[in-house]
Amino acid sequence: MQFAESYVTEDLVLRTARSLAREVGVDAVTPGAGAALRLLAAAGNARAVVEIGTGTGVSGVWLLRGMRPDGVLTTIDVEVEHQRIARRIFVEAGFASGRTRIITGRALDVLPRLADGVYDLVFVDAEATGFTACVDAALRLLRPGGVLALNGTLAGGRIGDPAARDVETVTVRETIKAIRESEHWIPALLPVGHGLLAAVKC
């Protein structure tokens, strides 16, 4: 696991974004999870991506580096200050302002305003309590063949422990089970970072 996390190294921009995330109390995606996001974006030749949870721009930079050169990342967060940092990080990473659409607000208020069936990838890095609503929104937003990526699906290592009955773990467990059993998704649970569930929309 440790070797997998260090397999792809981060440059100064990502290390700076990660350091700033720690300063403001944001739990950024790990390098392994970031590399997986870049891979998913690149494999899908992603042009339109939605990110729920901007943070300080760590995952956004990874996604943008996998997307097409003309791709646009729509990123949503309630924290204006975090987004201000992310905006700076995106510039430092060399991305033109037109490559990002930064929206401040609650994801469940913003997502209904986004167009149906036009997105290539939806990345959810939010509280587990919002997983179900975010997955439902992703199903509407994604084109057929588009990818959902859900962060934190190992629930802090508790996901496989039947005795773990806290709200977060139960919610994650129910969400990933519903995706696995749904006819709308082709999923895989990737053991990188805090757990990354990736699912292709049928």
C-alpha positions in Angstrom: 0.0 0.0 0.0 2.8 2.4 0.9 4.7 1.6 -2.2 1.6 2.2 -4.3 1.0 5.6 -2.7 4.6 6.6 -3.5 4.6 5.1 -7.0 3.7 8.5 -8.6 5.5 11.5 -7.1 3.9 14.9 -6.6 5.5 18.1 -7.8 5.9 21.4 -5.9 2.4 22.6 -6.8 0.7 19.5 -5.4 3.0 19.4 -2.4 2.1 23.1 -1.7 -1.7 22.4 -2.1 -1.4 19.4 0.2 0.5 21.5 2.8 -2.2 24.2 2.6 -4.9 21.6 3.0 -3.3 20.5 6.3 -3.2 24.1 7.4 -6.9 24.6 6.9 -7.9 21.2 8.1 -8.8 19.6 4.8 -8.2 15.9 4.3 -6.9 15.9 0.7 -6.8 12.8 -1.5 -3.6 10.8 -1.2 -1.1 10.7 -4.1 -2.3 7.2 -5.0 -5.9 8.3 -5.2 -4.9 11.4 -7.1 -3.0 9.3 -9.7 -6.1 7.0 -10.0 -8.2 10.1 -10.7 -5.8 11.3 -13.3 -5.9 7.9 -14.9 -9.7 7.8 -15.0 -9.9 11.2 -16.5 -7.3 10.3 -19.2 -8.8 6.9 -20.0 -12.1 8.5 -20.6 -10.6 11.4 -22.6 -12.6 13.6 -20.2 -13.7 17.0 -21.3 -16.3 17.9 -18.7 -15.8 16.9 -15.1 -17.7 17.7 -11.9 -15.9 17.7 -8.6 -17.8 17.8 -5.3 -15.4 19.1 -2.7 -12.8 21.5 -4.0 -10.6 21.6 -1.0 -7.4 23.4 -1.7 -7.1 22.0 -5.3 -5.2 18.8 -4.8 -7.7 16.5 -6.5 -8.6 19.2 -9.0 -5.0 19.4 -10.2 -4.8 15.6 -10.6 -8.1 15.6 -12.5 -7.1 18.5 -14.8 -3.8 16.8 -15.6 -5.7 13.8 -16.9 -8.3 15.7 -18.8 -8.2 16.9 -22.4 -6.4 20.2 -23.0 -9.8 21.9 -23.7 -11.5 20.2 -20.7 -13.3 22.2 -18.0 -13.5 21.2 -14.4 -16.6 22.3 -12.5 -15.7 22.2 -8.8 -18.1 22.8 -5.9 -17.5 23.6 -2.3 -19.1 25.5 0.6 -15.8 27.0 1.8 -14.9 30.2 0.0 -11.5 30.4 1.5 -10.6 26.9 0.4 -11.7 27.8 -3.1 -9.6 30.9 -3.1 -6.5 28.8 -2.3 -7.5 26.3 -5.0 -7.9 29.0 -7.6 -4.3 30.1 -6.8 -3.1 26.5 -7.0 -4.8 26.0 -10.4 -3.0 29.1 -11.8 0.3 27.9 -10.3 -0.2 24.5 -12.0 -0.4 26.4 -15.3 -4.1 26.1 -16.0 -5.9 29.0 -17.7 -8.9 30.4 -15.7 -11.2 29.1 -18.4 -10.3 25.5 -17.5 -12.1 25.7 -14.2 -15.6 26.7 -13.1 -15.5 27.2 -9.4 -18.9 27.3 -7.7 -19.4 28.2 -4.1 -22.4 26.5 -2.4 -23.8 23.2 -1.1 -23.4 20.5 -3.7 -27.1 19.4 -3.3 -28.2 23.0 -4.1 -25.8 23.4 -7.1 -26.0 19.9 -8.7 -29.7 20.3 -9.9 -28.6 23.3 -11.9 -26.1 21.3 -14.0 -27.0 19.8 -17.3 -28.1 16.2 -17.7 -26.0 13.5 -19.4 -23.1 15.7 -20.6 -20.4 15.0 -18.0 -17.6 12.5 -18.5 -16.6 12.1 -14.9 -18.1 13.0 -11.5 -15.8 12.9 -8.5 -17.4 12.9 -5.0 -15.2 13.9 -2.1 -17.9 14.8 0.4 -19.3 13.7 3.8 -20.6 10.2 3.7 -24.1 11.4 4.7 -24.4 13.0 1.3 -23.2 10.0 -0.7 -26.6 8.7 -1.8 -27.8 12.1 -3.1 -24.5 12.6 -4.9 -24.6 9.2 -6.5 -28.2 9.9 -7.7 -27.1 13.2 -9.1 -24.1 11.6 -10.8 -26.3 9.1 -12.6 -28.3 12.0 -14.1 -25.2 14.2 -14.9 -23.0 11.5 -16.6 -23.2 10.4 -20.2 -23.4 6.7 -20.9 -19.9 5.4 -20.3 -19.1 8.2 -17.9 -17.4 7.5 -14.7 -18.3 8.1 -11.0 -15.5 8.2 -8.5 -16.4 8.1 -4.9 -13.7 8.9 -2.3 -13.5 7.5 1.3 -15.2 4.2 0.5 -13.0 2.2 2.9 -14.6 4.2 5.8 -11.3 4.6 7.6 -10.6 0.9 7.4 -13.9 0.0 9.0 -15.8 -1.1 5.9 -15.0 -4.8 6.3 -15.7 -4.9 10.0 -19.3 -6.2 10.7 -19.1 -4.8 14.2 -18.6 -1.2 12.9 -22.1 0.2 13.0 -21.4 4.0 13.2 -23.4 6.2 10.9 -20.6 6.9 8.5 -19.6 3.3 8.0 -23.1 2.1 7.6 -23.9 4.8 5.1 -20.8 4.0 3.0 -21.5 0.3 3.2 -25.1 0.8 2.0 -24.0 3.1 -0.8 -21.3 0.9 -2.3 -23.7 -2.1 -2.0 -26.4 -0.2 -3.8 -24.0 0.7 -6.6 -22.7 -2.9 -6.9 -26.3 -4.2 -7.1 -27.6 -1.5 -9.5 -28.1 -2.2 -13.2 -26.9 1.3 -13.9 -23.3 0.9 -12.9 -20.2 -1.3 -13.5 -18.2 -0.8 -10.4 -14.8 -1.6 -8.8 -13.5 -0.7 -5.4 -9.9 0.5 -5.6 -7.8 0.2 -2.4 -6.0 3.5 -2.9 -6.0 6.3 -0.4 -9.1 6.2 1.7 -10.8 3.9 -0.8 -11.9 5.0 -4.2 -15.0 3.4 -5.7 -15.0 3.8 -9.5 -18.1 3.0 -11.5 -19.0 3.3 -15.2 -22.5 4.4 -16.1 -24.1 1.7 -18.3 
